[in-house]
């Protein structure tokens, strides 16, 4: 039976950079081919393939849902915090 979409990917079991990169490829291919004005909810990835979804899906055990916000966000770089309170 499928699992709920609210389940986060198991980041301790996957290469998160590779998963997000795969989701981005699927999303950008969708953008190149699409004339739809609908806003996707995210990307569903399964081994070797992926699809853009417009409704929150019920996932199969081998599938992962990547929210569109994660696909669109830029990778963060490790930087020291620049808190205004740091020197106090």
C-alpha positions in Angstrom: 0.0 0.0 0.0 1.2 3.6 -0.8 2.5 5.9 1.8 1.4 9.5 2.6 3.0 12.3 0.7 3.8 14.0 4.0 6.6 11.5 4.6 9.9 13.2 4.0 12.6 11.5 2.0 14.9 9.5 4.1 17.9 11.9 3.8 20.1 9.5 5.8 19.5 6.8 3.2 19.9 8.8 0.0 22.3 11.3 -1.7 20.2 14.4 -1.3 22.2 16.4 -3.8 21.7 13.7 -6.5 18.0 13.5 -5.7 17.4 17.2 -5.9 19.5 17.4 -9.1 17.3 14.6 -10.6 14.2 16.4 -9.6 15.5 19.6 -11.2 16.2 17.8 -14.5 12.6 16.5 -14.5 11.2 19.9 -13.7 13.3 21.8 -16.3 12.3 19.2 -19.0 8.7 19.8 -18.0 9.2 23.6 -18.4 10.8 23.2 -21.8 7.9 21.1 -23.1 4.9 22.6 -21.2 2.5 25.3 -22.2 0.5 24.7 -19.0 -0.1 27.7 -16.7 -0.8 25.4 -13.8 1.6 25.4 -10.9 3.0 21.9 -10.1 3.1 20.8 -6.4 6.4 19.0 -6.9 8.2 16.1 -8.5 7.7 12.4 -7.8 10.9 10.4 -8.3 11.2 6.6 -8.7 14.3 4.6 -9.7 15.3 5.9 -13.1 12.4 8.2 -13.8 10.4 11.1 -12.5 7.2 13.1 -13.1 5.8 16.5 -12.3 2.6 16.3 -10.2 -0.1 18.9 -9.8 -1.9 17.2 -6.8 -0.3 15.7 -3.7 0.2 12.1 -4.7 0.0 8.8 -2.8 3.5 7.3 -3.1 4.6 3.8 -3.8 7.3 2.5 -1.4 10.1 3.2 -3.9 8.9 6.7 -4.7 10.0 10.0 -3.2 8.1 13.3 -3.4 10.3 16.4 -3.7 8.3 19.7 -3.2 8.7 22.3 -5.9 10.2 24.8 -3.3 13.2 22.4 -2.9 13.6 22.2 -6.7 13.5 25.9 -7.2 15.8 26.9 -4.3 19.4 27.5 -4.9 21.9 25.2 -3.1 23.1 26.7 0.0 26.8 27.2 0.6 28.3 26.7 4.0 29.1 30.1 5.4 29.7 31.3 8.9 26.8 33.0 10.5 27.0 36.8 10.4 24.8 37.5 13.4 24.8 41.1 14.6 25.1 39.7 18.1 28.2 37.7 17.4 30.7 40.1 18.9 28.7 41.1 22.0 
